[in-house]
C-alpha cells in the first residue's frame, strides 16, 4: 500500500484535523507541505507538528508532481480562487465544505474549472461510522421504499447531505418551508473547552421541511448539539416495510414476521480487551453494516470520516477510485441550505431551480 502524499492550503482549526489524522496513520499519509500565508502561524505549525510550510501558491505547487492531491481548507470566500489555481495546474483538489459562499459563487466556480479537473469535497458526515451504517441500512432494502427522513444531527449543508443520502435523492426539484425558534439553555462546552461558570445563553433552532416529490424530509437542528452534554442528535428513517430510529431498527421480514434489531458499535479496548482503543465498525444481525477503513488508528468518529475522505481521494486522484462526493453534490447541498435560510427568514415556501451542476453533473466525477 503506497503512502498518500498530500498538501494542505490553510492553517486553521479545521486544517489540524488533517494533520492529526496523518500523524496517527504515518503508514498511509504524509503531509508534503502546507500553504500558510501568515509567517507567525506557519512557524508555529512547523514547531508543533514538524511540517514544512510555505507562503505562496508558487512555492506550494513547485513540486506538484510529488503531490497526490491538495486539501483546500480556507474560508469559503477565498476557496474558489484556491481551487481554480490548483485545478489549472492539474493538481487534484479535496476542498472543505462549502466550496463557495453563495449561489453566484458556486455557479462561477463550477463553470470556470477545466472539464478535466479532479475536484471532490470533504463532506464527512456521510462517512461517520453510525451515519454510514444508517445509510447502508436505508439502502439495504430491509426498510422497503424509503420515503421519509428526520435528521437532527448537523447544520445546514451537512444535515442536508445526510437527508439526500438517506432518501436516495439526487438533483430532483424540492419545495422547502422553514421556521426558527429561540430558547434558553445552560451554556456547555465549546471549541475552547469546558464551561468555567454557570451561564444561560440563547439557543437558536431551525426546523425545515423538504418535499422531493413523494419523499419528505424534516431538518431540525440547533448548534448546541455539536458540543452540548444535554442536547442529543436524533435520526428517523421510514420506509414501506420498516423504520430506523437512532440505532434501533424495526422491519417486516414478511407480512407476518416483524424483526427488531439494533445498530451496534464495535469498539476495542473496553474492560479487559487488550487490542488497544479504536473503533472497528457497526454491526446488525451478525453482519457488518460498516467497517472502519482507518483502523486501528485511535481517532474520533469525525476524524475517521475525514480519514475516509482522504483515502477515497487518494484512489480518485490516482484513477483507481470513483467520485465519492462531487462538486455537484456539494454545490446542491449548499444551494438547498441557502434556500432553507430564505424559507426560514421569509416564512414562505421556496422552490429549487435547475442549476449548472444539475444540468451537467457528470463533470469532475
VEXPA-187773 format. One record per atom (N, C-alpha, C, CB): residue in one letter; x, y, z. Coordinates in pm, whole numbers, plus 32768, in hexadecimal, padded with zeros to 4 digits. Atoms other than C-alpha are relative to their C-alpha. Glycine has a CB too. Layout:
AXYZ ...
//
This chain:
X80557F888000 X800080008000 X8059807D8000 X7FA08001807C X7FAD7F88800A X80A281477F90 X7FCC806E805B X800680317F6F X80247F917FA9 X80A68279806E X7FC380717FAC X807B80338050 X80417F8F8043 X7FBB83918006 X8046807F802D X7F678005801F X7FB17F887FE4 X808C84CE7FF1 X7FAE807A7FD6 X808B7FFC7FB6 X80577F8F8023 X7FAE86038004 X802F80808044 X7F6F7FE38028 X7FE27F7E7FC6 X7FCC8774804E X7F8180418033 X8045805A7F9A X80727FB97FC7 X7EE98863810B X800E80947FE5 X7FF47FE58098 X80087F6F800E X7E8589C580AE X7FAC80338075 X7FC3802B7F74 X80457FD17F89 X7E298A6F81F5 X80437FCC807D X7F6E7FD77FFE X7FC180297F83 X7E998A5C835D X7FAA80198079 X808280478012 X805C7FE37F93 X7D628A8C8430 X7FD87F858051 X7F8680417FCA X803380687FA6 X7C9B89B98526 X7FE17F817FB4 X7F838031804A X80278077804B X7C1588CF841A X80797FBA7FC3 X7F9C80267F93 X7F8A803D803C X7D6888998379 X80457FA18062 X8061806C7FD3 X7FBF80557F9D X7DE5880284BF X7FC37F748006 X7FF780408089 X803A80868007 X7CF186E08494 X80527FA87FA2 X7F6C80067FD1 X7FB3804B8063 X7DB38675835F X808B7FDF8036 X800B804F7F7C X7F7C80187FC6 X7EFB86998419 X7FFA7F8D8064 X803680808043 X800C806A7F9A X7E8785C1853D X7FED7F767FBF X7F89801E8060 X8019807F8045 X7E0A84B5844F X80807FCB7FC0 X7F9280127F94 X7F84802A8040 X7F5084AE838C X80657FCF8067 X803C80737FAF X7FA4802A7F97 X8018849484CF X7FD67F7B803D X8008806B806E X8032807F7FC7 X7F388377854A X80107F8C7F9F X7F6E800F8028 X7FF580688066 X7F6082BA8400 X8078801B7FA5 X7F7E7FF97FAB X7F897FDE8051 X80C882F6838D X801D7F9B7F92 X8079800B8059 X7FEC80658067 X80C381B382C6 X7FA380147F89 X7FEC7F758039 X80607FEA806C X7FA6823C81EE X8003808F7FCB X7F757FDF8030 X80027F74802A X7FD083B781E4 X808380468021 X7F8C80498042 X7F917FA67FE4 X80E484B781CB X7FD9808A7FCE X80857FCE7FBD X801C7F77802A X80B2862F81C3 X8080803A7FC6 X7FCA80578077 X7F8B7FCE8048 X81A586B780C1 X8024808D802E X7FE87FFE7F69 X7FEC7F747FD7 X81798827811D X7F7980418016 X8052804E7F95 X80797FB37FE9 X807B892C8187 X8015808F7FD1 X7FD87FFD8096 X7FFE7F748028 X802E8A7C80EB X7FBB8051806E X7FBA80157F75 X80327FAD7F92 X80078B6A8213 X803B808B7FEC X80257FC4808E X7FCC7F7C8026 X80258CD981B2 X8037804E8077 X7F9380507FBD X7FD17FB87F8A X80538D598316 X80827FC38033 X7F937FFE806F X7F7C80307FD9 X81C28D3B8374 X80027FC5808C X806580707FF7 X800180307F76 X81868D1884E9 X7FB57F7E8010 X7FC480688059 X804F807C7FF8 X80798C1084BF X804B7F8C7FC0 X7F7680137FBC X7FB480698044 X81518B4F83CB X80717FCC8057 X803780347F7D X7F9380297FA9 X82788B4B84B9 X7FCE7FB08077 X804E807A8030 X803A80497F8E X81968AD985D6 X7FDC7F717FD7 X7F8280498035 X802380868032 X811A89B38501 X807F7FAC7FEE X7FB4800A7F79 X7F8380498012 X827D895284A6 X80397FD28085 X806680577FB7 X7FCB80227F7C X82E489588614 X7FAE7F948042 X8005807B8058 X8059805F7FBB X81B488968690 X7FFB7F7A7FBA X7F758038800B X801B807B8049 X818D8796857A X80747FCE7FAA X7F8B80157FA9 X7F90802A8052 X82D6878E84BD X7FDF7FF57F6D X80327F7E8030 X802A8001808D X822E87D5836E X8032807F7FBD X7F647FF57FF4 X7FCE7F8D804A X82C988B9826A X7F8D80597FD4 X80537FD37F87 X80667FA2802F X81FE89F38223 X803F80637F9E X7FC0804C8077 X7FD57F9D8062 X82148AE98102 X7F9B80728000 X800F7FC27F71 X80547F897FFA X817F8C4180C6 X7FB680217F7F X805480758027 X803E7FDE8081 X81208C487F55 X7FD37F827FB7 X8061804F7FA8 X803080708051 X80628B6B7E63 X806F7FCF7FA4 X7F85802A7FAE X7F9280288058 X81938B6C7D80 X805D7F9F8048 X804E807B7FD0 X7FAB805A7FB2 X82658ACE7E94 X7FB97F7B8018 X802880418087 X804D80777FDF X815089DA7EEB X7FF97F9F7F8B X7F738026802C X801380558076 X8129895A7D87 X80837FE57FB6 X7F9E80417FA0 X7F7F80118043 X829D895C7D32 X80227F6D7FEB X806F80438050 X7FE6808F800B X82AD87E57D6D X7F7C7FB67FED X804B7FCB807E X808680378014 X815087977CEC X80017F6D7FDD X7FB9804D7F93 X7FFC808C802C X81BB864B7C57 X80057F9F8075 X80797FEA7FA6 X7FF680597F8B X81F985C17DB4 X7F8280008055 X807680298055 X807D7FF77FB3 X809D861C7E32 X7F977FA27FC6 X7FCB80918002 X8074804F802C X7F83851D7E22 X7F89805C7FE9 X7FDC7F928069 X806A7F9C800B X7E92863D7E5A X8018806B8068 X7F737FC08012 X7FF87F947F9E X7E61877D7F20 X7F7A800E8047 X802980857FBE X80767FE07FB0 X7D6A87B9803A X7FF58097800A X80087FBE808E X80187F707FF3 X7CD48917802D X7FA98017807A X7FBD803B7F7E X80457FE97F81 X7C75897A818F X800E80928026 X80377FA48070 X7FFD7F6F7FEB X7C3C8AF18181 X7F7080338003 X805380487F8F X80887FCB7FFF X7B0C8BD481B0 X7FBD7FF67F78 X80008090802D X804B8012807E X79FB8BA580AA X800A80797FA4 X7F6E7FE5801F X7FF47F888054 X7A348D0A8031 X80777FF97FA2 X800C807B8057 X7F8780078053 X7B8D8CB57FA7 X80187F747FC7 X8079802B8051 X7FED80898030 X7B698B3E7F69 X7FF87FF47F68 X7F987FA5803F X8007800F8092 X7AF88B627DFB X808180267FB8 X7F8F80537FCA X7F847FD5803F X7C348C1F7D9F X806C7F958010 X80308086803C X7F9B80667FE6 X7D108B167E43 X7FE57F817FAD X80037FDE8097 X80268078804C X7C5089F87D9E X802380127F6C X7F687FE28010 X7FE47FE5808D X7C6E8A9C7C47 X80967FFD7FE3 X7FC680887FD7 X7F707FFB8017 X7DE28ADF7C68 X803D7F757FFE X80448055806B X7FCB80887FFA X7E2989787CC7 X7FD17FAD7F89 X7FD57FBD8083 X8036804C8071 X7D4388E67BBD X804580257F7D X7F6980177FF3 X7FBC7FD38079 X7DE989B87AB1 X808E7FC87FF5 X800580987FFC X7F7B803E7FFF X7F34891C7B1A X7FF67F688000 X80508030807A X801B8091800A X7E9687C07AF9 X801E7FB78083 X80547FC47F91 X7FF2803E7F7C X7EAB877E7C6F X7F747FDD8032 X804B805F8065 X808480257FC9 X7D7E86B67CF3 X7FE680488084 X7FF77F688015 X80257FB07F8B X7CC187707E04 X7F957FBA8054 X7FCE808B7FD4 X806680277F9F X7C0986FF7F3B X7FE0807E804E X80307F8A805E X80237F807FC5 X7B51883A7FAB X7FA97FEC807C X7FB780587F9B X805780027F8B X7AB7887C80FE X7F7680377FDA X803E80548074 X808A7FD68016 X794288C5811B X7FE78089803F X7F9F7F99803A X802B800C808B X78A88994808E X806C80387FA5 X7F7A804B7FE9 X7F947FD48059 X797E89D57F59 X7FF680937FD6 X7FFF7FAA7F85 X80117F728022 X78F38B367F28 X7F93803C8058 X7FDD80127F67 X80577FBA7FA1 X78228C3C7FD9 X7F6C7FF77FDE X8027808F8008 X808C7FF58025 X76DC8C647F1A X7FE87FC27F77 X7FD280928001 X8024803F807F X76258BF37DE1 X805480357F8C X7F6D80157FE2 X7FB17FC6806D X76DB8CE47CFC X80907FCB8002 X8001809A800A X7F75802F7FF4 X78308C787D80 X80097F6C7FE2 X8037801D808D X8002808F8021 X77D48B067D6B X7FFB7FEB7F6A X7F887FBB8043 X8011800E8091 X77668B2F7C01 X807E80297FB6 X7F8980547FD0 X7F857FD08041 X78978BFA7B9F X80707F9A8010 X802B8088803A X7F9780637FE9 X79808AF97C3E X7FEA7F877FA7 X80037FD58094 X801C807A804C X78D489D37B98 X801C80117F6C X7F6F7FD78014 X7FF37FEB8090 X78D38A6B7A3D X808D802B7FD7 X7F9E80697FD3 X7F7B7FCB8022 X7A338AFE7A50 X806E7F978004 X80248070805C X7F9980667FF5 X7AED89BA7A9A X80147FB67F7C X7FDD7F9C806F X7FEA80538078 X7B9288F27982 X7FAD7F808008 X80977FDD7FF2 X805880758000 X7AB887CD791A X80467F838033 X7FCB7FE77F76 X7FB980757FD0 X7BC886D87976 X803280108090 X80757FE27FA5 X7FD47FE97F76 X7BF787687AD4 X7FD27F8E805A X7FC980878034 X802280677F9D X7BFD86687BEB X7FE480478085 X80737F95800F X80297FB87F88 X7B3787097D06 X7F977FB0804B X7FCA808D7FDC X8061803D7FA6 X7A8586697E2B X7FF68058807C X80287F6D8026 X80177FAE7F8A X79FD86FC7F6D X7FFD7FA7807C X7F7C80517FF3 X7FEF804F7F86 X7A48868280CE X7F86800A805B X807E802E804C X8078800B7FAC X78E28657814A X800D7F808051 X7F7C80007FA9 X7FDC80757FB1 X79298570826C X7F897FB98041 X805F80288069 X806A803B7FAD X77D58530830E X7FCE7F7A7FCB X7F8D8060800A X802E807F8035 X776C841B8221 X80637F8F8017 X7FE4800D7F6C X7F9B80667FE4 X78B08367827D X801A7FED8096 X808080257FBC X7FF7801E7F71 X788D837F83F7 X7FC37F778018 X7FB7806E8056 X8029808D7FF4 X786382178473 X7F6A7FE7800D X80427FC58076 X808E801D7FEC X76FC822084F2 X7FAC80357F8B X7FCF803D8083 X804A7FCC8073 X768182FC83D5 X80157FA77F86 X802C80917FE0 X7FE5805B8071 X772C821A82D7 X7FB07F80800E X80967FDF7FF8 X804E80797FE8 X768180EE8379 X7F6B80197FE6 X80147FCE8090 X808E7FDF8019 X752D819D836E X7FE5800B7F6A X7FDA80848047 X80127FF48090 X755C81F381FF X7FFF7F767FC0 X807080577FC1 X7FFC80888036 X75B7808A81B7 X7F7E7FB6801E X80777FB3803A X807F803F7FDD X748080118271 X7F8F80367FA7 X7FDF80168095 X80687FC48055 X73A6810781AD X80077FCB7F72 X800E80987FFF X7FEE80318089 X7437807D8068 X7FF57F687FF5 X8087802C7FCC X7FFC80928000 X74277F1080CD X7F827FC07FCA X80187FCE808B X80808038802A X72BA7EE1806A X7FAC7FCC8073 X80167F937F9E X804A80377F8E X72587E6781C5 X7F90805E802D X805E7FE68075 X80687FA07FD9 X71947FA78207 X7F9980157F91 X804080858025 X80577FEA8072 X70E97F8F80B5 X802480817FB9 X7F6D8003802C X7FE77F808044 X70C480CE7FEB X8004806F8068 X7F92801D7F95 X7FED7F977F9D X714E81E780C2 X7FC980847FCA X8096800F8026 X80417F85802F X7077831F80A7 X800480718066 X7F727FE37FDC X80057F987F98 X70AB83DD81ED X807E7FF98057 X7F827FF18057 X7F8D7FF87FA6 X71D5845282BB X7FF5807C8056 X808580007FB0 X7FF47F8F7FA5 X71F8852F83EB X808F80038033 X7F997FF68077 X7F727FF77FDF X735A85A88427 X80178076805E X8055800F7F80 X7FD87F9B7F9F X73CC8663855B X808C7FDB802F X7F9B800A807A X7F7880307FE4 X75428628854F X806D80607FD5 X80157F7B7FBD X7F987FA98036 X75F9873D8495 X7FC0807A7FC0 X80597FB47F9A X80397F838031 X75CD889F8417 X800280097F68 X804B8075803B X80077FD7808B X756A891D82BE X80247F917F9E X805C80757FEA X7FDD805E806B X76188867819C X80297F778036 X807180397FAB X7FDE80827FC5 X769B87558286 X7F827FAD8018 X804E80148084 X807E80467FE7 X753D86FA82F9 X7FB87FDC7F80 X7FA680548058 X80448019807F X74B587188198 X80457F907FB3 X7FFC80807FAB X7FBA806F8043 X75C486308112 X7FD07F7A8036 X8099800D8012 X8035807C7FC6 X754885258205 X7F727FE47FCF X80028009809A X808980108032 X73E08561819A X80007FC57F73 X7FB680878001 X7FFF8031808B X7432852F802A X80357F727FF7 X8054805D7FA8 X7FC880888002 X750383FA8071 X7F9A7F9B8034 X80807FFA8055 X8061805E7FC5 X73F68358814B X7F887FEA7FA5 X7FD080338088 X8075800B8057 X72DC83A18056 X80247FD37F73 X7FB980857FF9 X7FD980238089 X73A883507F20 X7FD8806C7F9D X7FC37F7C7FD7 X80297F8F8053 X735E84AA7E94 X807A803A7FB9 X7FBA806D8056 X7F957FC2804D X7434853F7D81 X7FE980957FF1 X800B7FBE7F77 X80107F71801E X73E9868D7CDB X7F6E80207FDD X805D802A7F8C X808E7FED8018 X726D86707CD9 X7FCF80868038 X7FAF7F8D803D X80397F847FCA X719887AA7D0E X7FD47FED8091 X7F8A80307FAB X802880057F73 X714C87FD7E79 X7FB1807D8024 X807C7FF4805C X804A7F907FC4 X705288D67F33 X802980058093 X7F637FEE7FF1 X7FC57FF27F7B X70DF89608079 X7FB380678051 X809480277FF7 X803F7FA57FA1 X702D89FA81A3 X804F7FFB8082 X7F697FDC8018 X7FB280037F86 X70C78A5F82ED X7FD880698065 X808F80107FE1 X80157F9E7F96 X70BA8B198435 X80737FF98064 X7F797FE78047 X7F947FF77F9E X71A38B82854C X7FC58019808A X8065806F7FDA X80317FF57F77 X71738B6A86C3 X80778017805D X7FB17F81802A X7F967FE57F9F X72448BFA87DF X7FD17FDC808C X802A80947FFA X801B80247F75 X72558B778941 X80808011804F X7FC97F6E800B X7F897FF37FAC X73458B808A65 X803B7F778020 X7FDF804B8081 X7FBB807C7FDE X74488A7A8AC0 X807780218059 X802D7FB37F7F X7F877FF07FB1 X75588A508BC2 X80777FEC7FA4 X80037F9C8077 X7F8D80088059 X769C8A958B09 X80567F868020 X805480818009 X7FAE80777FEF X7769895C8AD1 X808A80127FC4 X7FBD7F8A7FC1 X7F7A7FF8803A X78BC89088A39 X7FFE80437F77 X803D7F747FF5 X7FEF7FC48084 X794289AD88FC X80877FD47FC9 X7FF5809C8006 X7F7C801F8037 X7A738998881E X807080218062 X8016804B7F7D X7F9A7FD37FA2 X7B2F8A478934 X80077FAA807E X7FE6808E8026 X7FFC80587F8D X7ADB89398A34 X7F8380088057 X8079801F8054 X807280057FA5 X79F489088B61 X7FDC808A8034 X801E7FA38075 X80297F7E7FC8 X79288A278BF6 X804580198087 X7F6880058012 X7FBD7FDB7F82 X79C38AE58D1B X7FA1803C8066 X806E80637FE4 X80617FC87FA3 X78858B6E8DB4 X7F737FDE7FD0 X8012809A800D X808C80158026 X770B8B4A8DB8 X7FD1807A7FB1 X7FA77FE8807D X802B7F938056 X767E8C178C9C X7F907FD37FA5 X807580357FAD X8071801D8057 X752F8C188BE7 X801080517F80 X7F7880208047 X7FEF7FBE8081 X75448C678A73 X7F897FDD7FA6 X80867FD67FBD X8069801B8061 X745B8C6D8947 X80277F8B7FA5 X7FE2807E7FAC X7FEE8071805B X74338B348873 X7FA380147F89 X7FE47F778047 X804E7FE9807A X73BE8B588709 X7FE97F7A7FBA X804880647FA1 X8027807D8040 X73018A348670 X7FBF801C7F7A X7FA17FAE805B X803E7FF58083 X72AD8A138501 X7FB97F7D7FE0 X806980227F93 X804D8074802B X719D8927848A X7FD1801A7F71 X7F867FE48061 X80277FEE808C X716088F58316 X7FCE7F7C7FC7 X807580367FAC X802D8076804A X70A788048233 X802C800B7F6F X7F657FEF8009 X7FD7800A808C X7123879480DE X7FA67F9A7FBC X80987FD87FF3 X8052805D8050 X702B86FC7FE6 X80467FE67F7D X7F70803A7FE8 X7FC6802C807E X70D886397ED3 X7F9B7FA57FBC X808A7FB88016 X80698051803D X6FA985C57E0F X7FB47FB4806B X803A7F9E7F9A X804880507F9D X6F1A84A37EDB X80567FDD8079 X7FCD7F817FBF X7FA980167F8C X703784AF7FD8 X8005807E8056 X808E7FD77FD3 X80037F907FA2 X703985898110 X80737FF48062 X7F798005804A X7F977FFB7F9B X715785F281F2 X7FE480718062 X808A80117FBF X80097F997F99 X715586B38338 X808D801A8035 X7F9E7FD58074 X7F7F7FD37FCA X728D87768398 X7FE580488083 X804C805E7F9A X80157FC57F7D X72A487D58507 X808680078046 X7F977FAF8055 X7F7A7FF97FC4 X73E4885C859D X80138082804E X806B7FF57F94 X7FCF7F8D7FB5 X7473894386A2 X80957FEE8013 X7FB6800F808A X7F6F800A7FFC X75E5899186A7 X80387FCA8082 X803B80847FE7 X7FD380367F7E X75FC892C8816 X801E7F6B7FF8 X7F97801A806B X7FF480918005 X75E787C087AD X808E7FCF7FE8 X7FA67FC97F96 X7F78802C801F X774F87B38738 X80537FE7807F X804680677FA9 X7FAF800D7F87 X77DD87DD8897 X7FB07FE5807F X8051807C8012 X805180047F86 X76BB87D8898B X7FFB7F768041 X7F73802E7FE2 X8012807C7FB4 X76A386D18A9D X7F6C7FDB800C X803E800F808C X808F80177FE8 X752586F28AA0 X7FAA800A7F82 X7FCD80618065 X804A7FFB807E X74C287138930 X80317F8F7FA6 X8011808A7FBA X7FDA8073804F X74C885C98873 X7FDF80137F6C X7FBA7F838034 X8026800B808D X74CA858786FF X7F937F977FF4 X807B7FDD7FA7 X806E805E8013 X739A84CC8677 X7FF17FE27F6B X7F7A8039803B X8012802A808B X735784078539 X7F877FA57FF5 X807E7FB97FCA X80718057801E X721C836B84AA X7FFB7FEB7F69 X7F7B803C8035 X800B8022808E X720682B5835C X7F8C7F9E7FF2 X80867FC37FC8 X807680558011 X70BB821E82E9 X7FF47FD07F71 X7F82804B8028 X801A803C8082 X7076812F81CD X7F7F7FB18003 X80747FA67FD7 X807F8048800B X6F52805E8155 X7FFD7F7F8050 X7FE27FE27F70 X7FFB807D7FB5 X6FC97F2C8218 X8041800D8089 X804A7F9A7FB0 X7FC17FF27F7E X70727FC08348 X8031808C801A X80717FA0800C X7FC87F7E7FDE X711D80DF83F6 X807B7FEF8058 X7F9780578045 X7F8A7FF87FAC X7262813D849F X7FF2807B8058 X808380077FAA X80057F917FA1 X725C821485D9 X80848000804C X7F857FF38062 X7F7B7FF77FC5 X73BA827E8643 X804E7F7F7FE2 X7FF780198098 X7FB6807D8015 X74588124866F X7FA57F867FFF X806A7FF0806C X805E80717FFD X731E804D867E X7FBA7FF07F79 X7F9780158070 X803D801D8082 X72907FA38549 X7F8C7F9F8012 X806A7FC67F9E X807380598003 X71397F08851A X7FD57FF07F6E X7F8980378058 X802C8014808A X70D47E6683D2 X7FB57F7B7FF4 X807980037FA0 X804C80798019 X6FF87D57833E X804F7FA47FA3 X7F7780217FC4 X7FC080648055 X70A77C2082C0 X7F9E7FCE7F97 X80357F8A8055 X807280138059 X6F567BC98227 X7F88803E8045 X7FE87F677FDE X80727FB67FCC X6DF77C478264 X7FDA7FD8808E X7F897FEE7FA6 X802680307F7C X6DD67B7883A4 X80767FEE805E X7FB87F7E7FF4 X7F8980197FAF X6F3C7B7C842B X804D8081801A X805A7F997FBB X7FB37F887FDE X6FBD7CB684D9 X808A7FDB8037 X7FB380558066 X7F7780127FCE X71337CD18521 X802A80818046 X80637FDC7F8C X7FD07F8D7FB4 X71C67DB5862A X80947FEB801E X7FAD80148084 X7F71800D7FEB X733B7DF28635 X803A808A801D X80457FBE7F85 X7FC07F7F7FE6 X74387F04867A X808780077FBC X800F80178097 X7F7A7FE88034 X756F7F9E85E7 X805E80028079 X800880877FAE X7FA9800D7F8B X76857F3B86D4 X808F80247FDD X7FFB7F708038 X7F737FD98010 X77D77FEA86E8 X805B7F928034 X801D80858049 X7F9A805D7FD1 X79047F078704 X8081804F8014 X80147F897F9A X7F877FB87FDB X7A1E7FB787BB X805A7FA48052 X7FDE80828050 X7FA280517FB4 X7B577F138846 X803480518076 X80757FD17FA6 X7FC07FBC7F8F X7C127F638986 X7FA98011807A X802E80827FD5 X80577FF37F8C X7AE87F4E8A71 X801D7F908065 X7F6C7FFD7FD5 X7FF580637F95 X7AFF7E9C8BC0 X80867FB57FF6 X7F897F9B7FFB X7F84804C8003 X7C007D828BA2 X80397FEA7F75 X7FEB7F7D803F X7FCF80118089 X7C2D7D998A28 X808780447FEF X7F9A80397F9A X7F777FCD800B X7D9F7DC989D4 X802980237F71 X80607F988037 X7FE07FDF808B X7D867E20885F X802A80917FED X7F897FE27FA8 X7FED7F708010 X7DAE7F9288A2 X7F7A80417FE5 X8064801F7F8E X80817FBC800D X7C9F809B8891 X7FEE80377F73 X7FF380728068 X80237FCB8084 X7C0C80CF8736 X7F777FC87FD7 X806D7FDB7F96 X808480288031 X7ACA80A88672 X800F7F9C7F8E X7FB0807C7FD2 X7FFC8065806A X7A987F6C85A0 X7F9480167F98 X7FF37F76803B X806D7FF08060 X79417FAA8506 X7F797FF78043 X800A7F997F94 X808A80087FD0 X77C97F898527 X7FBF7F837FC7 X7FAF80807FD8 X803F807E8029 X77077E42851C X7F6A8002801A X80417F8A8048 X808D80197FE7 X759B7DD78507 X7FE17F737FD1 X7FA4806A7FB7 X8024808A8021 X75157C74850A X80777FAD7FD3 X7F9780007F94 X7F8A8051801C X76737BE38504 X804C80247F83 X7FD97F757FF8 X7FBB7FD7807A X76E17CA183CB X8036808E8011 X7FA17FF97F87 X7FC67F7A7FFD X77C27DCE839D X7FB0805C7FA3 X80957FFD7FD7 X80397F958052 X77047F008326 X806C80657FD9 X7F8C8047804B X7F947F9F8015 X78417FCE8340 X807E7FCA8042 X7FDB808C803A X7F7E80227FC8 X79B27F828374 X805F80767FF0 X80397F827FBD X7FAA7F8B7FFA X7AAD808E83D2 X807D7FED7FAB X8026801E8090 X7F8B80108057 X7BAF80B982BA X80808039803D X7FE780427F7C X7F8B7FC47FC0 X7C97817A83A5 X80307FB08079 X7FE0808E802B X7FD580537F8F X7CAF806984B0 X808D7FCB7FE6 X7F9D7F8C8018 X801D7FEE7F73 X7D73803A858C X802980878039 X80427F94804E X7FDB7F7D7FCC X7DC481AE85A9 X7F98802D8066 X800C80667F8E X80597FCF7F96 X7D32825186DF X7FCD808A7FD9 X804B8005808B X803A7F868035 X7C5183588643 X7F70800F802E X800880027F67 X808D7FE67FE6 X7B0583FD8693 X7FAF7FDD7F85 X7FE880948029 X805580208073 X79DB83B185B2 X801080677F90 X7F6D7FF9802B X7FF17F988066 X7A0485008501 X80867FF17FB9 X7FF4808C803F X7F7C8015803D X7B7784BB84C8 X80017F837FA8 X806C7FF6806D X800C80778054 X7B25835E8447 X7FBF80257F7A X7FAC7F928048 X80467FD8807A X7A3783FF834E X805A80517FA4 X7F8380528024 X7FA57FB08052 X7B3B84FA82D9 X806F7FA87FC6 X803E80738053 X7F9C805F8032 X7C3E83E382BF X7FC77FB07F8B X802E7FA18071 X80438047806E X7B43832B81E4 X800180557F81 X7F707FDB8027 X7FFA7FA58073 X7B2D845D8101 X808D80017FC4 X7FD6808E8029 X7F777FFD8030 X7CA9846580EA X80237F7F7FB4 X806180138075 X7FE580808042 X7CBD82F28092 X7FB97FF87F7A X7FD47F8B805A X804C8002807D X7BAB83117F8D X803A80637F9B X7F6D8020801B X7FC57F9D805A X7C5084497F01 X80827FCB7FC5 X801A8084804A X7F86803D8034 X7D98838D7EE0 X7FE37FA67F8A X80477FB4806C X8027805A806D X7CEC82867E0B X7FCB804F7F88 X7F957F9C8030 X803C7FAF806B X7C2783897D43 X806D804B7FB2 X7F9A8064803A X7F987FB18041 X7D5B845F7CFC X805B7FA97FAB X8053804A8068 X7FA9805B804A X7E2383307C88 X7FB97FBD7F8B X80377F98805D X804D803E806B X7D0C82BB7BA2 X7FCE7F758021 X80517FFA7F86 X802B80867FD9 X7CCE81797C63 X7F7A7FFF804A X80697FBF8057 X807F7FF67FB9 X7B9481FA7D12 X7FA480637FBD X801780288091 X80647FA9803E X7A5482AE7CB6 X7FDF80788058 X7F807FB17FE3 X802F7F8C7FB5 X79B483F37D25 X7FB37FD2807C X7FA6805B7FA7 X804480277F84 X793983E07E8E X7FAA806F803B X80657FD58066 X80577F8E7FDF X78AD853D7ED2 X802D80717FA6 X80098028809C X7FD57FA8806D X78BF86127D9D X7FE58093801D X7FBB7FD87F80 X801B7F707FF7 X78C5878A7D72 X7F6D801B7FE5 X8059804E7F9E X808F7FF1801B X776587657CE4 X7FAE7FE3807D X7FD57FA47F8E X804980217F86 X76EA86BA7E21 X8013806B806A X802D7F798036 X7FE47F987F9C X779487B97F00 X7FB780817FE0 X8097801A8009 X80457F85802A X770488D87E36 X7F6A7FF48017 X801D801E7F6B X808F80137FEC X75A588447E43 X7FDB80078093 X7FD47F797FC5 X801F7FFE7F71 X75B0880E7FBB X8009808D8039 X805F7FA3804C X7FF57F767FCF X762A89717FF9 X7F9180577FC7 X808A803B7FDC X806F7FB8803E X752889F97F04 X7F7E7FE9804E X7FEE7FD67F6D X8077801F7FB1 X741389467FC4 X800680438089 X7FF07F698011 X7FF17FBE7F7E X74A089D0810B X7FE680967FF5 X808C7FE78039 X80187F718016 X749C8B32807D X7F6B801C7FF1 X804C80317F84 X80907FEF8011 X73318B088011 X7FB67FE88083 X7FCA7FA17F94 X803C80167F7D X72DC8A7D8168 X800A80808053 X80457F8B8049 X7FF27F817FB8 X73658BBF81FB X7F9B80677FD1 X808C80377FEE X80647FA48036 X72858C878113 X7F757FDD8032 X80037FFE7F67 X8083802C7FD2 X71568BB78174 X7FEA80238093 X7FF17F687FED X800A7FE07F71 X719E8BE882E7 X7FEE80968014 X807D7FD0804B X80037F6F7FEE X71D58D5F82C5 X7F7E803F7FCE X8075803E7FB9 X80777FC4803C X70A38DA581E9 X7F7E7FC0802E X80097FF67F6B X807A80487FDC X6FAF8CA2826E X7FB67FCA7F87 X7FA6805A804E X803F802E807B X6F628C478104 X803B7F7B7FD2 X801080697F93 X7FCD807A803F X6F818AFB804F X804E80277F84 X7F8C7F9C7FDD X7FAD7FE18074 X709C8B0E7F53 X80177F817FAF X8088803F802C X7FF08072805A X70DD8A2F7E28 X808880067FBA X7F8E7FFC7F97 X7F7E80058044 X722489BE7D8E X7FF080117F6A X80477F7D801F X7FF87FFB8091 X728989FD7C28 X807B7FB27FD4 X800580937FCC X7F8C80488032 X737889377B4F X8078805E7FF9 X7FE37FC37F75 X7F857FB28001 X74DC89B07B73 X80667FC37F9F X803C8009808D X7F9B802D8060 X7616898B7A9F X802E7F72801E X8076805E8001 X7FCE80867FDC X768888587B62 X7F977F937FF1 X80338001808F X806880668012 X753787A97B48 X7FE77FE57F6C X7F7D802D8042 X800D80148090 X753787D979CE X80777FAF7FCA X7FF780897FB8 X7F85803F8033 X769C875879A7 X804B7FC28075 X805980687FB5 X7FC980357F83 X76D9868E7AE2 X806A7F947FEE X7F927FCA8053 X7F978064801A X77CB859D7A3A X808B80418003 X7FE97FBB7F78 X7F7E7FBF7FFB X78DF86A37A42 X80467FDF8084 X7FF2809A7FEF X7FAB80167F8A X79FB86587B34 X7FDD7F81804B X7FF58076805D X8022807E7FBE X796F84FD7B83 X80637F937FD8 X7F707FD67FDC 
//
